Amino acid sequence: MAKVYEPEGEGLSYLSHARYGKDKVRVFRVVRDGAWHNIAEYNVTALVEGDIDVSYTQADNSVVVATDSIKNITYYLAKTSPHVLHPERFALHLGTHLVSKYAHLKKAFITIEQLRWQRIPIAQGEGQDPKPHSHAFYRDGDDKRTVEVEIDASAGKDQIVAHVTSGLKDLLVLKTTGSAFESFVRDEYTTLVEVNDRIFSTSIDLSYKFAPLRIPAPADGEGKVFDLALTPEQAKGTAWDGDAVSAAARGITLEVFAIDESASVQATLYKMAQRIVAEHAHVQSVTYNLPNKHYVPVDMKYIGVDNMTPAKADVFVPLSAPSGLISATVSRK
């Protein structure tokens, strides 16, 4: 029999927090509507909290829902949930099922990354618009849609509250003019030259926090069957309407980036976030993280060529590091 290790000083510490689950669950789902196929590809993390202390403090596994079971639940709902094509709704379903099925679990934390797929357009002939193919797709970008859901059943299984934060990440953007950086602090440490025209590029990481959602107790008691029964008007702009809000937030981000005569990354960031808050009544706060992607003009003075004056700078060296990192949160009053 293996000797059980018993640490000294048990009275000096306690378990102050515990959470566990399954990470990196890869899901690809095909939803067939006759010949028309819809797809979704997700990277899912599902974690839980609750009355699980003894699994840590007393090596008592009777309270542990195996992480392999959590993975299996994820795949089961990917197969059966009517919400699988909508990441916010699917995350709400998965988290609600976990806290409803297991009485000792009080919270579930579901994170989803959705990879981008678009239908391949098929030419229809001269003068006609291409039509999207029914079952052929292409990856049209490296940016990912993100969803983070906390399902909180601490007050009871009939008083579940959902906290949803959605967004996107790895959206690489660049514009070749319409950006300046001037009048910043200058002292003995300053070497950066002020410019009234420069390349502006960043990899956008955006998140926006919705107002909490009340989740009714599941009719089946376990949450295998799940719906919020909201009218379209009630759902509009909420986390339940995540697809529409996601498309709008992405569009706002790209539009403001493109048309803003940027005085700084900070100023452009603030305008993006202000618009999302202003146009979405159920969004409580917006956070951007914008790392600079630097493009530095090549100095060609050694051969008598001006490539340093902003209007004449045409050849650049992309630099990945070091880079500035600009972040902020704009919240509703």
C-alpha positions as MATLAB code, in Angstrom:
seq = 'MAKVYEPEGEGLSYLSHARYGKDKVRVFRVVRDGAWHNIAEYNVTALVEGDIDVSYTQADNSVVVATDSIKNITYYLAKTSPHVLHPERFALHLGTHLVSKYAHLKKAFITIEQLRWQRIPIAQGEGQDPKPHSHAFYRDGDDKRTVEVEIDASAGKDQIVAHVTSGLKDLLVLKTTGSAFESFVRDEYTTLVEVNDRIFSTSIDLSYKFAPLRIPAPADGEGKVFDLALTPEQAKGTAWDGDAVSAAARGITLEVFAIDESASVQATLYKMAQRIVAEHAHVQSVTYNLPNKHYVPVDMKYIGVDNMTPAKADVFVPLSAPSGLISATVSRK';
ca = [
       0.000    0.000    0.000;
       1.323    3.414   -0.924;
       2.132    5.684    1.958;
      -0.177    8.708    2.155;
       1.739   11.958    2.380;
       0.535   14.029    5.321;
       1.929   17.565    5.258;
       2.870   19.332    8.431;
       1.284   22.600    9.500;
      -2.298   21.811    8.468;
      -3.543   24.657   10.679;
      -1.549   27.223    8.702;
      -3.495   27.056    5.451;
      -6.878   26.393    3.928;
      -8.369   25.839    0.478;
      -9.578   29.304   -0.521;
     -10.655   28.569   -4.085;
     -11.104   25.568   -6.354;
     -12.203   25.146   -9.952;
     -11.628   22.409  -12.506;
     -12.924   21.052  -15.791;
     -11.956   20.300  -19.374;
      -9.863   22.519  -21.602;
      -9.304   22.513  -25.373;
     -12.391   20.531  -26.345;
     -12.479   20.831  -30.121;
     -15.930   20.697  -31.681;
     -16.981   20.765  -35.328;
     -20.717   20.517  -35.964;
     -22.634   20.095  -39.217;
     -26.333   21.034  -39.109;
     -28.102   19.726  -42.216;
     -31.196   21.387  -43.594;
     -31.731   19.183  -46.624;
     -28.994   20.002  -49.123;
     -28.141   23.215  -47.238;
     -25.473   22.600  -44.577;
     -24.497   24.961  -41.749;
     -21.298   24.512  -39.765;
     -19.669   25.710  -36.562;
     -16.154   25.040  -35.270;
     -15.395   25.748  -31.620;
     -12.620   25.450  -29.081;
     -14.422   24.942  -25.760;
     -13.318   25.161  -22.137;
     -15.820   24.028  -19.480;
     -14.957   24.518  -15.804;
     -17.023   24.089  -12.631;
     -17.055   25.206   -9.005;
     -19.086   24.009   -6.037;
     -18.914   21.708   -3.058;
     -15.744   20.009   -4.242;
     -13.346   20.924   -1.438;
     -12.938   17.374   -0.115;
     -11.504   16.198   -3.426;
      -8.545   18.466   -2.670;
      -8.366   18.332    1.116;
      -9.350   14.718    1.818;
      -8.583   12.953   -1.486;
     -12.308   12.175   -1.731;
     -13.266   11.801   -5.385;
     -16.955   11.161   -4.702;
     -17.691   14.817   -5.516;
     -15.717   14.852   -8.775;
     -17.523   14.824  -12.085;
     -14.652   13.550  -14.198;
     -13.214   16.018  -16.676;
     -13.705   13.291  -19.280;
     -17.433   13.344  -18.447;
     -17.484   17.118  -18.898;
     -15.928   16.602  -22.333;
     -18.596   13.991  -23.146;
     -21.370   16.363  -22.012;
     -19.952   19.021  -24.341;
     -20.111   16.631  -27.290;
     -23.566   15.392  -26.307;
     -24.985   18.918  -26.334;
     -23.114   19.700  -29.548;
     -25.159   16.862  -31.022;
     -28.527   17.613  -29.396;
     -28.698   21.336  -28.601;
     -30.779   23.484  -30.966;
     -28.450   26.353  -30.058;
     -25.173   24.838  -31.276;
     -24.734   27.272  -34.181;
     -24.937   30.267  -31.813;
     -21.960   30.345  -29.411;
     -23.532   32.485  -26.663;
     -26.650   30.333  -26.572;
     -24.673   27.103  -26.729;
     -22.440   28.224  -23.852;
     -25.521   29.153  -21.802;
     -27.027   25.718  -22.503;
     -23.838   23.847  -21.582;
     -23.263   25.777  -18.361;
     -26.901   25.520  -17.277;
     -26.884   21.771  -17.846;
     -23.760   21.311  -15.712;
     -25.088   23.193  -12.680;
     -28.604   21.755  -13.036;
     -27.677   18.101  -13.382;
     -25.217   18.027  -10.471;
     -26.683   19.342   -7.221;
     -23.296   20.045   -5.611;
     -22.032   22.229   -8.479;
     -22.783   25.927   -8.009;
     -21.077   27.613  -10.956;
     -19.993   26.775  -14.483;
     -17.572   28.740  -16.617;
     -17.786   28.168  -20.354;
     -15.341   29.701  -22.813;
     -15.795   29.326  -26.566;
     -13.597   30.394  -29.445;
     -15.350   30.224  -32.806;
     -13.241   29.842  -35.926;
     -14.295   31.624  -39.097;
     -15.818   29.745  -42.043;
     -17.571   31.327  -45.033;
     -19.399   29.758  -47.941;
     -17.527   29.574  -51.237;
     -19.248   31.869  -53.797;
     -20.103   30.175  -57.085;
     -20.302   32.208  -60.302;
     -23.729   32.161  -61.969;
     -22.880   33.681  -65.309;
     -22.390   37.119  -66.812;
     -24.333   39.851  -65.061;
     -25.422   37.629  -62.176;
     -24.265   37.735  -58.577;
     -22.389   34.687  -57.281;
     -24.391   32.366  -55.060;
     -23.036   30.828  -51.846;
     -22.385   27.093  -52.117;
     -24.636   24.843  -50.065;
     -21.867   22.779  -48.449;
     -18.419   24.136  -49.452;
     -16.592   26.630  -47.226;
     -13.290   28.496  -46.864;
     -11.428   29.991  -43.900;
     -11.636   33.746  -44.467;
      -9.488   35.035  -41.622;
      -7.524   34.190  -38.502;
      -9.659   36.259  -36.143;
     -11.883   34.354  -33.754;
     -15.166   35.161  -32.106;
     -15.017   34.708  -28.321;
     -17.613   33.983  -25.657;
     -17.140   33.707  -21.891;
     -20.157   32.655  -19.825;
     -20.451   32.313  -16.054;
     -23.519   30.405  -14.911;
     -24.121   31.201  -11.245;
     -26.526   28.947   -9.327;
     -25.194   29.925   -5.898;
     -28.591   31.324   -4.867;
     -30.402   28.166   -5.929;
     -31.097   26.120   -9.037;
     -34.255   28.158   -9.612;
     -32.397   31.476   -9.387;
     -29.633   31.013  -11.926;
     -27.931   34.139  -13.270;
     -25.751   34.200  -16.377;
     -22.923   36.667  -16.933;
     -21.822   36.842  -20.564;
     -18.799   38.544  -22.092;
     -18.329   38.245  -25.843;
     -15.879   39.643  -28.337;
     -13.243   38.849  -30.910;
      -9.486   38.460  -31.031;
      -6.638   38.308  -33.547;
      -8.347   40.676  -36.010;
      -5.340   42.101  -37.865;
      -5.933   45.521  -39.424;
      -3.745   48.115  -41.156;
      -4.132   51.472  -42.837;
      -1.408   53.331  -44.699;
      -2.406   56.891  -43.779;
      -4.850   58.783  -41.569;
      -2.819   58.261  -38.398;
      -0.499   60.582  -36.499;
       1.323   60.678  -33.170;
       2.470   64.086  -31.937;
       2.757   66.303  -28.842;
       3.618   63.448  -26.452;
       5.950   63.848  -23.476;
       9.507   64.687  -24.494;
      12.397   64.432  -22.042;
      15.887   62.956  -21.764;
      14.494   59.447  -22.469;
      12.651   60.360  -25.661;
      14.011   59.157  -28.994;
      10.734   58.654  -30.872;
      10.186   61.178  -33.664;
       6.820   62.924  -33.906;
       4.922   62.094  -37.104;
       1.780   63.591  -38.653;
       1.274   60.628  -40.982;
       2.145   56.985  -40.417;
       1.051   53.395  -40.913;
      -1.381   52.274  -38.217;
      -1.657   48.527  -37.665;
      -2.841   46.424  -34.744;
      -4.221   43.020  -33.851;
      -7.588   43.780  -32.269;
      -8.694   42.050  -29.088;
     -12.208   43.196  -28.188;
     -14.534   42.116  -25.404;
     -17.922   43.491  -24.373;
     -19.866   42.608  -21.248;
     -23.630   42.153  -21.399;
     -26.165   42.868  -18.687;
     -26.843   39.674  -16.661;
     -29.488   37.216  -17.847;
     -31.931   35.399  -15.573;
     -32.065   31.702  -16.430;
     -35.324   29.943  -15.523;
     -35.124   26.556  -13.848;
     -34.931   23.965  -16.647;
     -38.256   22.256  -17.314;
     -36.613   18.821  -17.306;
     -34.720   19.537  -14.079;
     -31.346   18.817  -15.700;
     -31.003   21.380  -18.458;
     -30.741   18.913  -21.320;
     -33.674   20.882  -22.719;
     -32.959   24.605  -22.605;
     -34.517   27.820  -23.911;
     -35.081   31.363  -22.638;
     -38.431   31.876  -24.394;
     -37.706   35.525  -25.209;
     -39.603   37.398  -27.892;
     -37.436   38.907  -30.651;
     -37.944   42.342  -29.128;
     -36.971   41.125  -25.632;
     -33.896   39.354  -26.986;
     -32.677   42.210  -29.184;
     -29.226   43.386  -28.156;
     -28.920   40.945  -25.240;
     -26.498   38.044  -24.952;
     -29.257   35.856  -26.440;
     -28.900   38.018  -29.566;
     -25.154   37.410  -29.638;
     -24.864   36.841  -33.398;
     -26.289   40.248  -34.266;
     -24.274   42.068  -31.600;
     -21.091   40.311  -32.712;
     -21.579   41.346  -36.340;
     -22.344   44.937  -35.303;
     -19.365   45.206  -32.936;
     -17.006   43.859  -35.594;
     -18.434   46.267  -38.183;
     -18.143   49.258  -35.852;
     -14.564   48.351  -34.994;
     -13.501   48.103  -38.631;
     -15.397   51.219  -39.735;
     -14.060   53.477  -36.995;
     -10.539   52.168  -37.519;
     -10.763   52.928  -41.238;
     -12.343   56.407  -41.224;
     -10.983   57.955  -38.018;
      -8.243   60.526  -38.528;
      -6.351   59.002  -35.649;
      -4.452   61.246  -33.241;
      -3.338   58.146  -31.338;
      -4.259   54.519  -30.787;
      -5.826   55.630  -27.505;
      -8.135   58.146  -29.182;
      -9.289   55.692  -31.857;
      -9.873   52.972  -29.265;
     -12.121   55.290  -27.270;
     -14.257   56.144  -30.313;
     -14.718   52.459  -31.153;
     -15.812   51.593  -27.623;
     -18.094   54.628  -27.291;
     -20.032   53.612  -30.408;
     -20.555   50.036  -29.275;
     -21.909   51.215  -25.914;
     -24.080   53.882  -27.547;
     -25.642   51.498  -30.073;
     -26.194   48.491  -27.771;
     -28.311   49.200  -24.714;
     -27.568   45.839  -23.055;
     -23.769   46.163  -23.291;
     -22.395   47.359  -19.951;
     -18.737   47.782  -20.843;
     -16.318   47.424  -23.738;
     -12.626   46.555  -23.492;
     -10.009   46.758  -26.223;
      -6.419   45.549  -26.171;
      -4.521   46.946  -29.159;
      -0.865   45.974  -29.594;
       1.029   48.124  -32.077;
       2.232   46.414  -35.237;
       5.141   48.656  -36.183;
       6.145   49.410  -39.759;
       9.361   51.433  -39.733;
      10.528   53.367  -42.824;
      13.865   52.180  -44.200;
      16.470   54.970  -44.014;
      17.964   55.323  -47.508;
      19.872   58.575  -46.994;
      23.113   56.685  -47.580;
      22.230   56.513  -51.298;
      20.578   59.924  -51.461;
      16.981   58.651  -51.386;
      14.391   60.210  -49.071;
      12.308   57.403  -47.581;
      11.921   59.016  -44.155;
       9.670   62.006  -44.865;
       6.130   60.677  -44.217;
       4.815   61.664  -47.653;
       7.762   59.937  -49.346;
       8.007   56.840  -47.136;
       7.111   53.864  -49.323;
       9.354   51.036  -48.084;
       8.979   49.745  -44.534;
      10.359   47.050  -42.260;
       7.677   45.210  -40.234;
       8.814   44.875  -36.607;
       7.085   42.503  -34.193;
       8.913   43.432  -30.987;
       9.133   45.428  -28.868;
       5.668   46.858  -29.406;
       3.322   49.247  -27.684;
       0.228   47.810  -26.036;
      -2.770   50.109  -25.630;
      -5.797   48.971  -23.587;
      -8.841   50.524  -21.988;
     -12.354   49.777  -20.771;
     -15.272   52.088  -21.521;
     -18.306   51.527  -19.287;
     -21.922   52.620  -19.346;
     -22.789   55.283  -16.784;
];
